[in-house]
């Protein structure tokens, strides 16, 4: 074969191979980008306070989803000590970065423990829900309760805030996720606020039906 023809043939072969590699890469990137995301925006309850993240309920959730909903990935954006105001500041960037199809909002406990105004708590929760639903995400809000340190009226208003914030929205409120845990000393750490490692599977079991229903609606 003449040398110019041989060079042309090899160039075409290399071009085809490069095109093939690029196509495969684009397909892989597209598939990855379209993988649905579950975003958990929480505080120390979801950040695995007092234990490693791999032992927390969010990681247990991710592992269980590998069997029931393997196409989903879980992003844990929880920070110990986080408040609804802190979550509200961070959520827009998290939505832009991860484009979640489902958002779990596990915030409010630190607001209550610090005695923040109930009106502020409800407003922040409502805005968190609004931002998430505006991004076409299914929204789950975990109910929370606090000790009666600030009086029975504040405690009752705090408990009602989660349903109040979600009223009139598509968001689903999950009942108190530490029910059956917070009142069992053996399942709570020494501070009486944070659940132990042994309690994490119980927390997951309590929210599991709500999570799977949300994921199914999101698909």
Order of alpha helices (4+ residues) and beta strands (2+ residues): alpha-beta-alpha-alpha-beta-alpha-beta-alpha-alpha-beta-alpha-beta-alpha
